[in-house]
């Protein structure tokens, strides 16, 4: 994992160049989450898991479909058009 802040935008914010890899998360209201993972053959695919937001820590936890913690993201900034997070190790 890289250190620093990651910035996420709504899927329809603008059209991005398809040549660059961008991590994606789709957080749904029913606490289902789709996220992009690196495949063993160096490709990428979407996996489905679940997510929770812990208000007291301002942290998003994403779990895989086996209920294992996949990633923790500390929310630095959030608004209609931006989600800035920091990976919590």
N, C-alpha and C positions, 0 to 999 in steps of 0.2 A: 504494500500500500504506500502511496505517496503521502508525504506530509503536506500540510497546508489546507486551505479551504477549497472546497469544490462548489461550483455553482450549477444549479439545475434550473431549467426554464420549462414552462408549459410546452407540451408537444407541438402546439400550433403557434409558438412564439415567433419563429421565423424559420425559413428553410436553411438547413445546414448542409455543407459539403459532405457528400456520402463517403468521401475518401478517408475521413478521420474517424477513428473509434471514439465513441462517447458512451460512458456508462449511463444507463437509463434505469429509472425506477418508476413504476406506475402504482401509486398508492390509491387504493379504492376505499370507498366509504365503509365497506363491510370488513375492513382490516385484512383484505386480500391484497397481495402485492406481487407484481411481475417485475423481474429484474434481469439484467443481462449478465451472463457469465461466460467466461472463457472456456471453450471446449478443448478436449485433449488434442484435437487436430488443428489447433490454433485458430479455429473459427469461434463464432459467438452464437449463443442461443438464449432464448428467454426461458426462465424458470419461474414457477409460481410458488409463493410462500405466503407468509402473513407478516403483519407489522403491528407495532404498538407505539404509541407516543407517551413518554413519561414526562408529564408537565413539570414536575419538581426538578428534574435534571435537564429539561429541554433536550431530550434525547429520543431519537427514533431507533427502534430495534427492529431489524428485519430477520425473520426466521425462514429456513428452508422448509421443504415439504415434509421433512422428518422432525420438524419442530426444534432443529438445532440452530443456535444463533449464527447467522451469516455475517452480519455487520451491525455496528452501532454508529450512529451519526449524531453528533451534537449540532443542534440548530443554532447557527450564528445570526442569521437574518432570514426573515420570511415575509413575503408580501404576495400580492396577486401575481406578479411576474417573475419572482425570484425566490429560490430556496438556496441559501448558502449554508453549507454544513462542513463539519470537520470530522474526519474518521477518528473514532475513539478506539484505541488499541487495548 
